[in-house]
Amino acid sequence: MQIWFAGSSVADVPEGTDALFSGDVRSDGYWRKDGVLMFGDTVAGAALTVAGGDAQAKGVDTIGLADWLLVDFTDWSMIPLENLIAHADGTPTKIAAIITAPLQAQGAGFALQIGVDALVVGDEPSLVEAALSVKAQRTERTTSDEQPATTHQHAPVLHSLEVTEIQPVGMGDRYCLDFLNLLDQGEGVLVGSSAQMMALVHSETLPSSFVPTRPFRVNAGSPHAYILMADGRTKYLSELASGDAVAAVNTEGGLRPVILGRIKIELRPMLMVSMKHGKNREGKPYFSHIHLQQAETVRLVGAHRQATSVTDLRPGDRVLGTLSDGARHIGVAVSSSMEER
């Protein structure tokens, strides 16, 4: 992480800081003009003042197109900064944040456990000291064995997850997802109570002697569950809306977008299926669960790629799903740690 010092000349830059930022005045360091971040006479990126959601959206649109995005606020707020960091994680765009209080140094420096790429500080000694402290902590945290988490999951890798427990949990809102596209046998959606472990829930494409097939439908589970979208992000089932593009995944891990036509929500008896698999990068077992309607037509995909009804599952059975070491922020994969139970 860098520290840019807001001064009038390079000679003003104190020891331990990395660059000069002269505001709206032309200098040999960083400066801004009409929404553009300059370095001397060279365009270095974009400059953004966040005053509301429209400005944040403009910043998101800039990410991936600019080397730097300089951000300041009419009223300091962590939420838009976190949102911009989440979108920038894994892209070439680096974020610099202008801070005006020592507490903001910590917030910006460690937001989402990722932090900004540069803190821009004035000449107040306490502000410079706070920024230098955050920089030192960031340096100590960086170790050679740190591996960035996968930020996008456009081609999911399916793993064999061990079922550890199946238990009734009472009545809950069950979300059936009806798509504009017909699904094939072997296709479904990835759903789970944790984005770090999601199970492949099979579509209603298999015949039954009691009910007709619904080849456009997946009985996906409970409103709090994550679902993998076609762009690699996640949403809660409760956030889905008609027109959303969801990832339809087959038993080989192939992915295609399918468009959501409607959501059918009904109160139904629910089962909680708990699963585990190996250990994550922190040495802890991957563990999660999924809540599904207690019905024979609701199926997970077994390790041998056969659809298995949730009412037939037993501890020790194996089902297919995905694993991720990263966390999610507003659905975007970020390289920070998180625990969900």
Backbone torsions as a table, in degrees:
resi	resn	phi	psi	omega
1	MET	NA	138.6	179.2
2	GLN	-99.9	160.7	170.9
3	ILE	-124.1	123.5	175.8
4	TRP	-103.1	131.8	-176.0
5	PHE	-102.4	127.2	-179.6
6	ALA	-83.0	99.7	179.5
7	GLY	-140.8	-166.6	-176.7
8	SER	-107.1	-15.9	179.7
9	SER	-154.5	160.9	179.3
10	VAL	-57.7	-30.7	-179.9
11	ALA	-63.8	-20.8	-179.4
12	ASP	-78.1	-16.7	-171.7
13	VAL	-68.4	119.0	-178.5
14	PRO	-74.6	162.3	179.3
15	GLU	-60.9	137.7	179.4
16	GLY	96.5	-16.2	175.9
17	THR	-94.3	164.7	-166.3
18	ASP	-111.5	-25.1	-173.9
19	ALA	-157.4	164.3	176.5
20	LEU	-97.9	139.0	171.6
21	PHE	-127.9	116.9	-172.4
22	SER	-105.3	19.4	178.0
23	GLY	70.3	-127.1	-178.3
24	ASP	-97.0	14.1	-178.3
25	VAL	-104.4	131.9	178.7
26	ARG	-57.7	131.7	178.5
27	SER	-151.0	-180.0	176.8
28	ASP	-84.1	-3.4	176.6
29	GLY	-106.6	-147.4	178.2
30	TYR	-81.7	141.6	173.2
31	TRP	-156.2	165.7	-175.2
32	ARG	-125.7	151.5	-179.4
33	LYS	-152.9	116.7	173.9
34	ASP	52.8	48.8	177.2
35	GLY	78.9	8.3	179.5
36	VAL	-116.9	136.2	174.0
37	LEU	-92.6	125.0	-179.1
38	MET	-110.8	153.9	166.6
39	PHE	-127.0	102.3	-170.3
40	GLY	64.8	-121.9	178.5
41	ASP	-99.3	7.9	-174.8
42	THR	-107.6	137.5	175.3
43	VAL	-69.6	123.8	-179.3
44	ALA	-105.7	-15.4	-178.8
45	GLY	160.7	-148.7	-177.8
46	ALA	-119.1	155.4	177.6
47	ALA	-123.7	136.4	-171.7
48	LEU	-139.5	131.3	170.4
49	THR	-104.8	118.9	-176.3
50	VAL	-89.2	115.7	176.7
51	ALA	-123.3	-4.5	-178.7
52	GLY	178.4	-175.4	-175.6
53	GLY	-63.5	-32.9	-179.8
54	ASP	-63.4	-41.4	179.2
55	ALA	-65.4	-40.5	177.6
56	GLN	-60.5	-43.9	179.5
57	ALA	-61.4	-38.3	177.2
58	LYS	-63.5	-40.0	177.5
59	GLY	-64.1	-41.6	178.2
60	VAL	-60.7	-40.6	179.0
61	ASP	-64.1	-26.1	-178.8
62	THR	-78.7	-27.5	-175.3
63	ILE	-62.6	132.7	-176.2
64	GLY	94.3	-16.0	-179.6
65	LEU	-105.8	-21.4	-175.8
66	ALA	-120.7	150.3	176.8
67	ASP	-69.4	-42.1	-179.4
68	TRP	-127.9	147.2	169.0
69	LEU	-125.4	110.8	178.0
70	LEU	-88.9	127.2	-175.0
71	VAL	-123.1	130.7	165.3
72	ASP	-133.0	173.0	-170.4
73	PHE	-131.6	141.0	169.1
74	THR	-71.8	-28.5	175.7
75	ASP	-146.4	108.5	-172.0
76	TRP	-50.4	133.5	179.0
77	SER	-149.8	133.1	180.0
78	MET	-74.1	-33.4	-171.2
79	ILE	-60.6	-52.2	178.9
80	PRO	-63.9	-31.9	177.4
81	LEU	-65.5	-44.1	176.9
82	GLU	-60.5	-42.1	-179.2
83	ASN	-62.5	-41.6	178.9
84	LEU	-67.3	-40.3	178.5
85	ILE	-63.4	-41.0	179.3
86	ALA	-60.9	-43.0	179.7
87	HIS	-71.2	-30.5	-177.4
88	ALA	-81.8	-20.9	-178.0
89	ASP	-59.8	126.1	-178.6
90	GLY	86.7	2.1	177.5
91	THR	-110.7	168.8	178.4
92	PRO	-73.2	-12.7	-174.7
93	THR	-77.1	129.5	176.0
94	LYS	-105.0	148.5	-175.9
95	ILE	-113.8	130.3	172.9
96	ALA	-113.9	134.1	-177.2
97	ALA	-121.0	129.5	174.2
98	ILE	-81.4	124.6	179.9
99	ILE	-117.6	152.6	-176.0
100	THR	-127.7	1.8	179.5
101	ALA	-145.0	146.0	-177.8
102	PRO	-55.4	-38.5	-178.7
103	LEU	-62.7	-29.8	179.4
104	GLN	-68.2	-25.2	178.0
105	ALA	-61.5	-46.2	178.9
106	GLN	-65.5	-45.2	-178.6
107	GLY	-60.0	-49.2	-178.3
108	ALA	-71.4	-36.0	-175.8
109	GLY	-71.3	-24.1	-177.3
110	PHE	-124.5	15.6	-179.5
111	ALA	-56.2	129.0	-179.2
112	LEU	58.8	21.3	-175.8
113	GLN	63.1	14.2	178.7
114	ILE	-113.3	-55.3	177.7
115	GLY	81.9	166.8	177.9
116	VAL	-76.5	167.4	179.5
117	ASP	-91.0	-15.4	177.0
118	ALA	-154.2	138.0	170.2
119	LEU	-103.1	131.4	179.4
120	VAL	-106.8	117.7	-172.2
121	VAL	-123.8	153.7	173.6
122	GLY	-85.0	-166.6	-173.0
123	ASP	-93.1	9.3	176.3
124	GLU	-68.2	126.4	-176.9
125	PRO	-54.9	-39.8	-178.1
126	SER	-66.3	-33.3	-179.8
127	LEU	-71.5	-44.4	177.3
128	VAL	-62.0	-43.5	-179.5
129	GLU	-62.3	-42.8	179.6
130	ALA	-64.4	-41.8	179.5
131	ALA	-65.4	-41.9	178.6
132	LEU	-64.0	-37.0	178.0
133	SER	-64.0	-44.5	178.3
134	VAL	-63.4	-41.0	178.2
135	LYS	-60.7	-42.7	178.9
136	ALA	-63.5	-41.8	178.9
137	GLN	-65.6	-38.5	178.3
138	ARG	-64.8	-39.4	178.8
139	THR	-64.2	-42.0	179.2
140	GLU	-65.4	-34.7	-176.5
141	ARG	-71.2	-28.3	-176.9
142	THR	-75.3	118.3	178.1
143	THR	-123.4	161.0	-174.0
144	SER	-68.7	-22.4	-177.1
145	ASP	-94.2	6.4	176.8
146	GLU	-70.2	132.8	178.5
147	GLN	-120.7	127.8	178.1
148	PRO	-66.7	142.0	177.6
149	ALA	-72.5	154.4	174.8
150	THR	-63.7	127.2	-175.1
151	THR	-92.6	-20.0	178.5
152	HIS	-136.3	148.6	-173.8
153	GLN	-130.1	57.0	-177.0
154	HIS	-73.4	-23.1	177.0
155	ALA	-125.7	86.6	-173.5
156	PRO	-63.2	140.3	171.2
157	VAL	-96.7	122.2	-177.3
158	LEU	-92.1	134.3	179.6
159	HIS	-116.7	160.0	175.5
160	SER	-88.3	114.1	-177.9
161	LEU	-102.7	137.2	179.8
162	GLU	-88.4	127.4	174.8
163	VAL	-76.4	124.8	-178.6
164	THR	-103.9	-25.2	-177.3
165	GLU	-163.0	143.8	171.5
166	ILE	-129.8	121.7	-178.3
167	GLN	-144.1	144.9	175.1
168	PRO	-70.9	140.9	-177.4
169	VAL	-126.2	10.2	177.8
170	GLY	97.6	-164.4	-176.1
171	MET	-86.0	142.7	178.2
172	GLY	-154.1	165.6	177.3
173	ASP	-76.7	119.7	179.3
174	ARG	-101.7	131.8	-177.5
175	TYR	-104.4	112.5	168.3
176	CYS	-93.0	130.6	-179.7
177	LEU	-105.3	117.8	179.5
178	ASP	-107.7	123.4	-171.8
179	PHE	-103.7	160.2	173.6
180	LEU	-76.1	-11.3	-177.2
181	ASN	-113.2	144.8	174.1
182	LEU	-80.0	138.1	178.6
183	LEU	-96.4	154.9	178.6
184	ASP	-97.5	160.7	170.7
185	GLN	-61.5	136.2	-175.2
186	GLY	94.4	-6.6	177.7
187	GLU	-103.7	151.6	175.4
188	GLY	-166.3	-157.4	179.0
189	VAL	-128.3	155.6	-179.7
190	LEU	-95.1	121.9	-174.0
191	VAL	-137.8	146.8	175.3
192	GLY	-173.0	159.9	176.4
193	SER	-73.5	-15.0	176.0
194	SER	-130.6	137.6	176.3
195	ALA	-68.1	-16.6	179.2
196	GLN	-77.1	-15.5	176.4
197	MET	-150.0	114.5	178.2
198	MET	-125.5	141.1	-178.3
199	ALA	-100.1	151.0	179.4
200	LEU	-85.9	109.7	179.3
201	VAL	-93.0	122.5	-172.7
202	HIS	-74.9	150.0	176.6
203	SER	-73.8	164.4	-179.9
204	GLU	-86.6	56.9	-177.6
205	THR	-101.6	-4.4	-176.6
206	LEU	-94.5	136.2	-177.8
207	PRO	-69.6	150.4	176.6
208	SER	-138.1	149.3	179.3
209	SER	-75.6	-8.2	-175.2
210	PHE	-106.9	-32.9	-177.8
211	VAL	-137.4	150.9	176.5
212	PRO	-73.0	161.6	177.0
213	THR	-70.8	154.2	173.3
214	ARG	-128.6	78.5	-170.8
215	PRO	-68.2	-3.3	176.3
216	PHE	-99.2	2.9	-167.1
217	ARG	-121.2	145.0	165.1
218	VAL	-127.9	125.4	173.7
219	ASN	-83.2	95.0	-160.9
220	ALA	-92.3	-16.7	175.6
221	GLY	120.8	-143.2	-165.8
222	SER	-98.1	157.3	-172.3
223	PRO	-63.4	-26.9	-176.5
224	HIS	-81.1	-10.5	-172.7
225	ALA	-71.6	149.0	171.5
226	TYR	-81.1	149.6	171.1
227	ILE	-134.4	141.5	179.8
228	LEU	-79.1	128.1	178.2
229	MET	-92.7	167.5	-176.0
230	ALA	-65.3	-25.0	-178.5
231	ASP	-90.3	8.2	178.7
232	GLY	90.5	-7.0	175.8
233	ARG	-85.5	177.3	173.2
234	THR	-121.8	157.5	168.8
235	LYS	-134.1	158.1	166.2
236	TYR	-74.4	147.5	176.2
237	LEU	-55.8	-34.5	-179.3
238	SER	-68.3	-16.2	-179.8
239	GLU	-90.8	-13.1	-174.9
240	LEU	-64.5	149.7	178.8
241	ALA	-142.9	154.2	177.1
242	SER	-54.5	132.5	-177.6
243	GLY	102.0	-13.9	178.0
244	ASP	-65.8	146.2	176.5
245	ALA	-99.1	112.0	-178.4
246	VAL	-101.2	151.4	177.3
247	ALA	-81.7	114.9	169.2
248	ALA	-90.0	124.5	-173.8
249	VAL	-119.9	136.6	177.2
250	ASN	-101.7	178.2	-172.4
251	THR	-68.8	-12.5	176.8
252	GLU	-96.1	0.4	-178.3
253	GLY	90.8	1.6	176.8
254	GLY	-67.3	146.8	-174.4
255	LEU	-130.4	139.0	170.8
256	ARG	-144.2	150.2	178.1
257	PRO	-77.8	138.2	172.3
258	VAL	-128.2	142.3	-172.8
259	ILE	-95.3	130.2	-178.8
260	LEU	-76.0	126.0	178.2
261	GLY	-93.1	-44.8	178.3
262	ARG	-157.9	167.2	176.3
263	ILE	-122.9	131.5	-179.6
264	LYS	-112.3	111.8	-174.6
265	ILE	-111.3	124.6	179.6
266	GLU	-142.8	151.1	178.3
267	LEU	-80.0	122.3	-175.1
268	ARG	-143.4	156.4	172.5
269	PRO	-66.5	138.6	-172.3
270	MET	-121.4	149.4	171.9
271	LEU	-112.8	143.9	171.6
272	MET	-105.0	119.5	177.5
273	VAL	-104.0	114.7	-180.0
274	SER	-95.8	144.3	-174.9
275	MET	-140.4	156.0	174.8
276	LYS	-144.1	163.9	177.1
277	HIS	-164.4	121.1	169.7
278	GLY	44.5	-146.1	179.3
279	LYS	-134.3	147.4	178.4
280	ASN	-85.4	-174.0	-175.7
281	ARG	-68.5	-14.0	176.5
282	GLU	-94.2	4.2	177.8
283	GLY	84.0	7.5	179.8
284	LYS	-100.8	146.0	178.3
285	PRO	-62.4	139.0	167.2
286	TYR	-65.0	131.5	-179.6
287	PHE	-149.3	135.8	175.4
288	SER	-160.5	-176.7	177.0
289	HIS	-149.4	168.1	178.8
290	ILE	-140.9	139.5	179.9
291	HIS	-106.8	121.5	-175.9
292	LEU	-131.7	154.9	178.3
293	GLN	-62.1	139.2	177.2
294	GLN	-78.7	88.5	-177.4
295	ALA	-155.1	145.6	-176.3
296	GLU	-65.4	-25.4	-177.2
297	THR	-84.3	-2.5	176.1
298	VAL	-95.7	122.5	-170.6
299	ARG	-133.6	142.6	164.7
300	LEU	-98.6	169.5	-179.6
301	VAL	-103.0	122.7	-178.9
302	GLY	-71.9	167.7	-177.3
303	ALA	-62.3	-23.3	177.7
304	HIS	-94.7	18.0	173.5
305	ARG	68.2	24.8	173.7
306	GLN	-103.6	145.2	178.7
307	ALA	-77.8	131.4	-177.6
308	THR	-125.2	127.7	179.4
309	SER	-63.7	142.5	178.8
310	VAL	-64.3	-24.6	179.4
311	THR	-76.2	-13.0	178.6
312	ASP	-102.1	-6.5	-177.9
313	LEU	-66.9	147.3	176.8
314	ARG	-135.8	152.5	174.4
315	PRO	-54.2	136.9	-176.7
316	GLY	98.7	-21.1	174.2
317	ASP	-64.0	158.7	179.6
318	ARG	-121.9	140.6	179.8
319	VAL	-131.0	160.5	-178.9
320	LEU	-89.6	142.9	177.2
321	GLY	-168.8	-176.9	-178.3
322	THR	-114.3	157.5	178.0
323	LEU	-126.5	148.6	176.3
324	SER	-150.1	137.9	177.9
325	ASP	-88.1	-11.0	-175.2
326	GLY	-86.4	-177.9	174.9
327	ALA	-113.2	176.3	177.1
328	ARG	-126.4	139.3	173.3
329	HIS	-131.8	120.1	-171.4
330	ILE	44.2	40.6	175.3
331	GLY	87.0	-10.2	-177.5
332	VAL	-90.8	133.2	176.7
333	ALA	-70.7	129.3	178.1
334	VAL	-129.6	153.1	-175.1
335	SER	-87.6	60.3	174.0
336	SER	-132.2	162.9	-177.2
337	SER	-91.7	154.0	179.7
338	MET	-158.4	145.6	175.7
339	GLU	-118.4	129.2	177.0
340	GLU	-125.3	137.4	-176.5
341	ARG	-122.1	NA	NA
